[in-house]
Amino acid sequence: MKTYRSFNRFVTLLGGVAVLSLGTSLGALAYDGQHCKEAGVCWEAQPGYPEKLAGSKYDVKGLEEPHEVAKQGNSERAMEARNAKRTAYFHKTGKWVYDVDQIPE
């Protein structure tokens, strides 16, 4: 009886592996590669996606403004300042406090 159970588990495991490998291989076979503009450039827009983005709902507005471009740099500088405050408190007390507002001045 024990041999039957182990064989049953083995067959189930083998079947699961076969289903997973079939699923991943079918995804790779779905694209035939016939619609490439040039080698390596095979992206195709979905139906309804405009040829030109300017003025469409897909146009990213505001990213060229300086204050929008600076947002990432500002958030990184704020993160570094918080980390410096946490680290300084850790070196002073030996206790790590994640919430900067809980660190006494």
Disulfide bonds with the S-S distance in Angstrom:
Cys36-Cys42 1.86
